[in-house]
């Protein structure tokens, strides 16, 4: 009697030939899940470390970000149009009586004052905690010193608003385009009346 070759009997050969392949596939699947099978896995689309706390804005080279112009009120910039750079600056917190009386600080006012953000060396600049002078269109760096989590989310398009290409150039709104710098908390908004439901017609 001629011996059967493996695979000629569907009841025997199939299990003999499929067994090693199923074992190999199962081993590879486990290895894939453990990251030890085949080539290294692709980099994940979401980098968890970008959302870890605390966020350090100096940890990566972001370069200068393309932003909309600062929303200056008419006639207030450049500051040197009114502020004489040759005059000494009073650095003590006080109630302003000769100018800027309309500005009421509600922004950590127990611990902050004008010159914590505005430069007394160059009135047309802001300054960081390090003393580095920055332009008003880089004010996001100033805000990011205290509001690191919001700066992180703003930089990645989660907080605030940006426009442009998802894989190319982007333009951001500055923090002050939405938050008034001297009183950044949003004021309550009076709700609109409920809509009137349409009347059923006969």
C-alpha positions in Angstrom: 0.0 0.0 0.0 1.4 3.4 -1.0 1.8 5.7 2.0 -0.2 8.9 1.8 1.7 12.1 1.5 1.0 14.8 4.0 -2.0 16.9 3.1 -3.7 14.4 0.9 -6.3 13.5 3.5 -8.3 16.6 4.6 -8.8 15.1 8.0 -5.1 14.5 8.7 -2.9 16.6 6.4 -4.6 19.9 7.0 -3.9 19.8 10.8 -0.3 18.6 10.2 0.5 21.5 7.8 -1.5 24.2 9.5 -0.3 23.5 13.0 3.3 24.9 12.6 1.9 28.0 10.8 -0.7 28.6 13.5 2.0 28.3 16.1 4.3 30.7 14.3 1.5 33.2 13.8 0.5 33.1 17.4 4.1 33.5 18.6 4.6 36.4 16.2 1.4 38.1 17.4 2.5 37.9 21.0 5.9 39.2 20.0 4.3 42.0 18.1 2.4 43.0 21.2 5.5 42.9 23.2 7.5 44.8 20.5 9.9 41.9 19.9 8.7 40.6 16.5 9.7 41.9 13.1 10.9 45.5 12.6 10.6 48.2 15.2 7.1 49.6 15.4 6.3 53.0 13.9 6.5 56.0 16.2 3.1 56.7 17.8 1.0 59.5 16.4 0.3 60.9 19.9 3.4 61.6 22.0 2.4 61.2 25.6 5.4 63.2 26.9 4.0 66.3 25.2 1.1 66.2 27.7 3.1 65.4 30.8 3.4 68.0 33.6 5.2 70.2 34.1 5.7 71.6 30.6 9.0 73.3 29.9 8.7 75.7 26.9 12.5 75.7 26.6 12.8 72.0 26.2 12.4 72.1 22.5 13.4 74.6 19.8 10.1 76.1 18.7 11.5 79.1 17.0 9.4 82.2 16.5 5.8 81.4 16.0 3.7 83.1 13.3 1.0 85.1 15.1 -1.7 87.7 14.4 -0.7 91.2 15.3 -1.2 92.3 18.9 -4.7 93.9 19.4 -3.4 97.3 20.5 -5.9 100.1 21.1 -5.6 103.1 18.8 -2.8 105.4 19.8 -1.2 103.4 22.6 1.8 101.9 20.7 4.6 102.6 20.5 4.7 103.5 24.2 7.7 105.8 23.6 5.3 108.2 21.9 4.3 109.2 25.4 6.9 107.7 27.7 10.2 109.6 27.6 13.0 107.0 27.9 15.2 109.6 29.6 12.9 110.1 32.6 13.4 107.8 35.6 10.9 105.1 36.3 9.1 104.7 39.6 9.2 101.0 40.3 7.0 100.9 43.3 3.4 99.6 42.9 0.9 102.4 43.3 -2.4 103.7 42.1 -1.9 105.5 38.8 -3.1 109.1 38.7 -1.6 110.8 35.7 -2.1 108.1 33.0 -3.6 104.7 32.5 -6.2 105.3 35.2 -8.6 103.2 33.2 -6.4 100.1 33.7 -7.5 98.1 36.8 -5.3 95.1 37.3 -7.2 91.9 38.0 -4.3 89.5 37.2 -2.7 88.2 40.4 -2.8 91.8 41.6 -1.7 90.9 45.1 1.7 89.8 43.7 2.1 91.5 40.4 2.4 95.0 39.0 3.0 96.7 35.6 6.8 96.3 35.6 6.6 92.5 36.2 5.7 92.3 32.5 6.5 95.7 30.9 10.1 96.7 30.6 11.3 99.8 32.4 14.4 99.8 30.2 12.7 99.8 26.8 9.0 100.9 27.1 8.2 99.3 23.7 9.1 95.8 25.0 8.0 93.2 27.4 10.4 91.2 29.6 10.6 87.7 30.8 11.5 86.7 34.3 15.1 86.2 33.1 15.2 89.9 32.1 15.2 89.0 28.3 13.4 91.7 26.4 10.8 90.5 23.9 8.4 92.1 21.4 4.7 92.3 22.0 4.1 89.7 19.3 6.0 87.2 21.4 3.9 87.8 24.5 2.9 84.1 24.5 6.4 83.5 25.9 5.6 85.8 28.8 2.2 84.2 29.5 3.8 80.7 29.2 6.0 81.4 32.2 3.1 81.2 34.6 0.6 79.3 32.5 2.7 76.5 31.1 -0.1 74.0 30.6 -2.1 76.5 28.6 0.9 77.5 26.6 1.6 73.8 25.9 -2.0 73.3 24.7 -2.0 76.6 22.7 1.2 75.6 21.0 -0.3 72.3 19.8 -3.6 73.9 18.7 -5.7 72.5 21.6 -6.2 75.9 23.4 -7.1 79.0 21.6 -7.3 79.2 17.8 -4.8 78.7 15.0 -5.2 78.6 11.2 -3.2 77.2 8.3 -2.1 73.8 7.2 -2.2 70.8 9.5 1.2 69.7 8.0 2.7 73.1 7.2 2.7 76.7 8.2 0.3 77.8 10.9 -0.8 81.2 12.3 -1.8 81.6 15.9 -3.9 84.0 17.8 -2.0 85.5 20.7 -3.3 85.0 24.2 -4.3 88.7 24.3 -6.5 88.3 21.2 -8.9 86.5 23.5 -7.8 87.4 27.1 -7.5 91.0 28.1 -4.0 91.0 29.6 -4.8 93.1 32.7 -7.9 91.2 33.5 -7.7 87.9 31.6 -10.7 86.0 33.1 -13.7 85.9 30.9 -16.6 88.0 32.1 -20.0 86.3 32.5 -22.1 86.5 29.4 -25.8 87.1 29.7 -27.6 84.2 28.1 -29.8 84.8 25.1 -33.5 83.9 25.5 -34.6 80.4 24.5 -35.6 80.0 20.9 -39.3 80.2 20.1 -40.5 76.8 18.9 -42.1 76.9 15.4 -45.9 76.7 15.3 -47.4 73.7 13.7 -49.3 74.8 10.6 -52.6 73.1 9.6 
